[in-house]
Amino acid sequence: MMTKLERSANRRCHRSLWASWLRKRALSRVLTSPSLASDTGTPSGMARIAEDSDFEALKRLVDDHEGWTLELSKSDTQVYTRPVAGCNFNMVKIHTEFADVTADILFDVLHDPDYRKVWDSHMLASEEIGILNVNNDVGYYAMSCPPPLKPRDFVLQRSWLDTGPLGEQMLLSRSVPHKMYPPKKGYVRAMSYITGFVLRTNENSKTGCILKYVAHCDPQGTLPPWLVNKVTHTLGPRMVKDLKKAALGYIGWKQTQPHLRKPWRFPEEISGPRISIEDCLDTVVVPVPRMLPQTPTTQPTANGKVTTGQVVRSPKVMTPTTPQNIPTTIASSSSSVNGKKEEKKERKFFERKAKVDTKLNASNTNGCSSPNMSNKKEEKKVKKESKDDSSVKEKNKVDGGLKKRRSLLSLKF
């Protein structure tokens, strides 16, 4: 037979195993990217330096249409969606052509943090947390949402690769944790599993480029997945339109700035702080129910051994009370209090009377005044002092009726 201590230990062990399994499941669902798998075994939601295999996987993802559904085809823009196993939110892919914008300009627009404050109307805040190396950085981004939804924020790691003027330019970002940027009040921490851009020079146009975009995000909160999936492929063309408008005005805006630096192209111009990957390790917080403070005690077991460190709650002892006991206790307590008050009043009254008597005796012995006059004066003083005494007042109230009747009998008509 198992003792109570052994059964409780088994329960705690099962609970800890169940909690660890839930943490692993949540981590694999939230932080694992379905498209970019790392050969090193590091979870993709944790910060790590992007490799060539990651960019190759990005290119296969934007070029391969197998399993994708064409949702919208308008002029030079196509929008595709694809369901993802283990997630209720679909992945979105956009193909579009910019006839008057080169790939270099579009690459600069996507990178420049100062210019993003100009053209991105949904941005509420943007901060550069630090750089991992010349092609990888970590930043914070907050965006507004239509009311009554709360704004969303992200902590993103960006990785980019430029293969030359005649090649491709790629930008890849995803959500990572950071110890200095936990979820804060007023914002919902959203998750970006993958957000990728592939820019290629258009062979048919010397001044144009082709943009291929893919994204898979979870806005978190209480938004229904069907609504998010319906709105996602309609917001894509709007984002493309805003990006094209921003790219057309970038050169004129850049020339008006006091500096023309581009650290994403020239590493010697990097001014951000250097951070390590250890600062972006994932931490899963398990909510702990609030308990009342309890003191550890020592108790002997059935075998005679003493166990320490266990929390023992003091048993509640209920004393039966009858309706008859309740009024008697209250009456006794109130009567005792009133009796003490009356004793104090009587003591004060007799002390005052004793003082008056001593004064009368002293005046009689000295012969300073006649006894009749002194008695009258002292009687007046006693009457005045008795008026202040509450016990005398109560007696006057009781005897008031008798005095009035006697006064009426003594009247002469």
C-alpha positions in Angstrom: 0.0 0.0 0.0 1.2 3.5 -0.8 1.3 6.1 1.8 -0.2 9.6 1.5 3.3 11.1 1.0 4.0 8.7 -1.9 0.7 9.3 -3.5 1.1 13.1 -3.3 4.7 12.8 -4.7 3.3 10.8 -7.7 0.7 13.4 -8.3 3.2 16.2 -8.3 5.4 14.2 -10.7 2.5 13.7 -13.1 1.6 17.3 -13.0 5.1 18.5 -13.7 5.4 16.0 -16.7 2.0 17.2 -18.0 3.1 20.9 -17.7 6.4 20.2 -19.5 4.6 18.5 -22.3 2.2 21.4 -22.7 5.1 23.8 -22.8 6.8 21.8 -25.5 3.6 21.6 -27.5 2.9 25.3 -27.3 6.5 26.1 -28.2 6.5 23.8 -31.2 3.1 25.3 -32.4 3.9 28.9 -31.9 7.6 29.2 -32.7 8.2 26.5 -35.3 8.1 27.8 -38.9 6.4 25.4 -41.3 8.6 26.5 -44.3 12.1 27.2 -42.9 13.6 24.2 -41.1 17.1 24.5 -39.6 19.5 21.6 -40.1 21.2 22.5 -36.8 18.3 21.4 -34.7 17.7 24.9 -33.2 14.0 25.9 -33.0 13.2 28.5 -35.7 11.4 30.8 -33.2 14.7 31.4 -31.4 17.2 33.8 -32.7 20.0 32.3 -34.8 22.1 33.5 -37.7 20.3 32.9 -41.1 22.2 30.6 -43.5 22.1 30.1 -47.2 19.7 27.1 -46.8 17.2 29.5 -45.2 17.2 31.8 -48.2 17.0 28.8 -50.6 13.9 27.6 -48.7 12.4 31.1 -49.0 12.9 31.1 -52.8 11.3 27.6 -53.1 8.4 28.9 -51.1 7.6 31.9 -53.2 8.2 30.1 -56.6 6.4 26.9 -56.0 2.5 27.1 -56.4 1.7 23.5 -55.4 -0.9 23.5 -52.7 -1.7 27.2 -53.1 -5.1 28.6 -54.0 -5.3 31.7 -56.2 -7.6 34.2 -54.3 -7.1 37.3 -56.4 -5.7 38.2 -59.7 -5.8 41.9 -60.6 -3.6 43.5 -63.3 0.0 42.7 -62.3 -0.8 41.4 -58.8 -1.7 37.8 -57.7 -2.7 36.7 -54.2 -2.4 33.1 -53.0 -3.3 31.4 -49.8 -2.4 28.0 -48.3 -3.5 26.2 -45.1 -0.8 25.2 -42.7 -1.0 21.9 -40.7 -1.4 22.5 -36.9 -2.4 26.2 -37.3 -5.8 27.9 -38.0 -4.3 30.8 -39.9 -3.4 30.5 -43.6 -0.2 31.5 -45.2 -0.4 34.3 -47.8 1.8 34.9 -50.9 1.8 37.9 -53.3 3.4 38.3 -56.7 3.5 41.7 -58.2 5.5 43.8 -60.7 6.7 47.4 -60.3 7.3 49.0 -63.7 8.9 52.3 -62.4 10.8 51.0 -59.3 14.1 49.2 -59.3 15.0 46.4 -57.0 17.7 48.4 -55.3 15.3 51.2 -54.4 12.7 48.8 -53.1 15.3 47.0 -51.0 16.3 50.4 -49.4 12.7 51.3 -48.7 12.1 48.0 -46.8 15.3 48.6 -44.8 15.3 52.3 -44.0 13.8 52.8 -40.5 13.6 56.6 -40.8 11.6 56.4 -44.0 9.3 53.8 -42.6 8.0 56.5 -40.2 6.9 58.5 -43.2 5.1 56.0 -45.3 3.8 53.4 -42.8 0.6 54.8 -41.4 0.0 51.8 -39.2 3.3 52.0 -37.3 3.1 53.2 -33.7 6.7 52.6 -32.6 9.9 51.1 -34.0 13.1 50.5 -32.1 16.4 49.0 -33.1 17.3 46.5 -30.3 20.7 45.6 -31.7 22.7 43.6 -34.3 23.8 40.0 -34.3 26.1 40.5 -37.2 26.3 42.6 -40.4 23.4 40.8 -42.0 21.2 40.0 -38.9 19.5 42.4 -36.5 16.7 42.4 -33.9 14.1 45.1 -33.6 10.8 46.1 -32.0 7.7 47.1 -34.1 4.2 48.1 -32.9 1.3 48.7 -35.2 -2.3 50.0 -34.8 -5.4 48.0 -35.4 -8.9 49.2 -36.3 -11.0 49.7 -33.1 -12.1 48.1 -30.9 -9.0 45.8 -31.4 -5.9 46.4 -29.3 -2.7 47.3 -31.1 -0.2 44.6 -31.9 3.5 44.5 -31.4 6.4 42.3 -32.5 10.0 41.5 -31.6 11.5 40.5 -35.0 14.8 39.2 -36.2 15.7 40.3 -39.7 18.1 38.6 -42.0 19.0 39.9 -45.5 21.1 38.8 -48.5 22.1 40.7 -51.6 23.6 38.6 -54.4 24.6 41.6 -56.6 23.0 44.0 -59.1 22.0 41.3 -61.5 21.0 38.8 -58.9 18.4 38.7 -56.1 17.8 40.6 -53.0 16.1 38.8 -50.1 14.8 39.9 -46.7 13.6 37.4 -44.1 12.1 38.2 -40.7 10.4 36.2 -37.9 9.4 36.6 -34.3 12.0 36.0 -31.5 11.9 36.6 -27.8 14.1 39.1 -26.1 14.7 39.5 -22.3 14.5 43.3 -22.4 11.2 43.4 -24.4 8.6 41.3 -22.8 4.9 41.7 -23.6 3.7 45.0 -22.2 0.4 46.4 -21.1 -1.9 47.8 -23.8 -0.5 45.7 -26.6 -1.1 42.2 -27.8 2.2 40.3 -28.6 1.6 38.9 -32.1 3.7 36.2 -33.7 5.3 36.2 -37.1 6.3 32.7 -38.2 7.8 34.0 -41.4 7.8 37.2 -43.4 9.9 37.1 -46.6 10.6 39.4 -49.6 12.3 38.3 -52.8 13.2 41.1 -55.2 14.3 40.3 -58.8 15.1 42.6 -61.7 12.5 42.4 -64.4 14.1 41.1 -67.6 11.5 42.8 -69.8 12.0 46.2 -68.2 15.3 47.8 -67.2 13.7 50.2 -64.7 11.3 47.7 -63.1 11.4 44.8 -60.7 9.4 41.8 -59.5 8.3 41.5 -55.9 7.4 38.2 -54.3 6.1 38.3 -50.8 5.1 35.6 -48.3 3.8 35.8 -44.7 2.4 33.6 -42.0 1.4 35.4 -38.9 -0.8 34.9 -35.8 -2.3 38.1 -34.5 -3.1 36.4 -31.1 -5.9 37.7 -29.0 -9.5 36.6 -29.5 -9.8 37.2 -33.3 -11.6 34.3 -35.0 -9.4 32.6 -37.6 -12.0 32.7 -40.4 -12.1 36.5 -40.1 -8.3 36.8 -40.2 -8.1 34.5 -43.2 -10.8 36.5 -45.0 -9.2 39.9 -44.4 -5.6 38.8 -45.1 -5.8 38.3 -48.9 -7.6 41.7 -49.2 -5.0 43.6 -47.2 -2.2 42.3 -49.4 -3.0 44.5 -52.5 -3.3 47.5 -50.2 0.1 46.9 -48.8 1.6 46.5 -52.2 0.0 49.8 -53.3 1.4 51.7 -50.3 4.9 50.2 -50.8 4.9 51.2 -54.5 3.9 54.8 -53.6 6.6 54.9 -50.9 9.3 53.6 -53.4 8.5 56.3 -55.9 9.1 59.1 -53.4 12.2 57.6 -51.7 14.9 59.2 -53.7 13.5 62.7 -53.3 13.1 62.2 -49.5 16.6 60.7 -49.0 18.2 63.7 -50.6 16.6 66.1 -48.1 18.1 64.1 -45.1 21.2 65.3 -43.3 22.8 61.9 -43.8 22.8 59.5 -46.6 24.0 56.4 -44.7 22.8 52.9 -45.5 24.1 50.4 -43.0 22.3 47.5 -44.6 24.5 48.0 -47.6 27.7 49.4 -46.0 28.5 47.6 -42.7 31.1 50.3 -41.7 28.1 52.6 -41.1 26.5 50.4 -38.5 25.9 52.3 -35.2 23.6 50.0 -33.4 24.6 48.1 -30.2 25.9 44.6 -30.5 23.8 41.9 -28.9 24.3 38.1 -28.4 22.0 35.2 -29.2 21.7 34.4 -25.5 19.7 37.6 -25.0 17.0 36.1 -27.3 16.5 32.7 -25.7 12.9 31.7 -25.3 11.3 31.6 -21.9 7.9 30.1 -21.4 6.1 31.4 -18.3 3.6 29.1 -16.7 1.0 30.9 -14.6 1.1 29.8 -10.9 -2.1 30.1 -8.8 -1.9 32.5 -6.0 -1.7 30.8 -2.6 -1.9 32.0 1.0 1.5 32.1 2.8 2.0 28.9 4.7 4.7 27.8 7.1 6.7 24.5 6.7 6.4 22.2 9.7 7.7 18.9 10.8 5.4 15.9 11.5 6.1 12.3 12.4 4.9 9.7 10.0 3.4 6.3 10.8 6.9 4.7 10.7 8.2 7.1 13.3 10.2 9.2 10.9 10.1 13.0 10.8 9.4 14.7 7.5 10.5 18.4 7.1 9.6 21.0 4.6 6.0 20.0 4.1 3.2 22.6 4.3 0.6 21.6 6.9 -2.6 23.7 7.1 -4.0 24.2 10.6 -7.4 22.5 11.0 -10.4 24.7 11.5 -12.1 24.1 14.8 -15.8 25.0 14.9 -17.3 25.6 18.3 -21.1 25.0 18.3 -23.1 28.0 19.5 -26.8 27.9 20.4 -29.1 30.8 20.0 -29.6 30.9 23.8 -25.9 31.6 24.4 -25.6 34.5 22.1 -27.9 37.1 23.8 -26.6 36.1 27.3 -23.0 36.8 26.4 -23.9 40.1 24.8 -26.0 41.1 27.8 -23.3 40.2 30.3 -20.6 42.1 28.4 -22.8 45.2 28.1 -23.8 45.1 31.7 -20.2 44.8 32.9 -19.3 47.8 30.8 -22.2 49.9 32.1 -21.5 48.8 35.7 -17.9 50.0 35.4 -19.0 53.4 34.1 -21.5 53.8 36.9 -18.9 52.9 39.5 -16.5 55.6 38.1 -19.3 58.2 38.2 -20.3 57.4 41.8 -16.6 57.4 42.9 -16.1 60.9 41.4 -19.4 62.2 43.0 -18.4 61.0 46.5 -14.9 62.4 46.1 -16.3 65.8 45.3 -18.7 65.6 48.3 -15.8 64.7 50.6 -13.9 67.7 49.4 -16.9 70.0 50.1 -17.3 68.5 53.7 -13.6 69.1 54.5 -13.9 72.7 53.3 -17.0 73.2 55.5 -15.3 71.8 58.6 -12.3 74.0 58.0 -14.4 77.2 57.7 -16.3 76.3 60.9 -13.1 75.9 62.9 -11.6 79.1 61.7 -14.7 81.1 62.3 -14.4 83.1 59.2 -18.1 83.0 58.3 -21.3 81.9 59.8 -22.3 78.3 59.4 -25.6 79.1 57.8 -24.0 81.2 55.0 -21.3 78.8 54.4 -23.7 75.9 54.3 -25.8 77.7 51.7 -22.7 78.5 49.5 -21.5 74.9 49.7 -24.9 73.6 48.9 -25.0 75.7 45.7 -21.6 74.4 44.7 -22.7 70.8 45.2 -25.9 71.5 43.2 -23.8 72.8 40.3 -21.4 69.9 40.4 -24.3 67.5 40.6 -25.8 69.0 37.5 -22.7 67.9 35.5 -22.9 64.4 36.9 -24.9 62.1 34.6 -26.0 59.8 37.4 -27.7 62.7 39.2 -29.4 63.7 35.9 -30.8 60.3 35.5 -32.2 60.5 39.1 -33.7 63.9 38.4 -35.5 62.4 35.3 -37.0 59.7 37.4 -38.0 61.9 40.3 -39.1 64.8 38.1 -42.7 63.8 38.0 -43.0 63.6 41.8 -41.4 67.1 42.3 -43.8 68.6 39.9 -46.8 67.1 41.6 -45.6 68.3 45.0 -45.0 71.8 43.7 -48.5 71.9 42.3 -49.9 70.8 45.7 -48.0 73.6 47.5 -49.5 76.4 45.3 -51.8 78.9 46.9 -54.8 80.3 45.0 
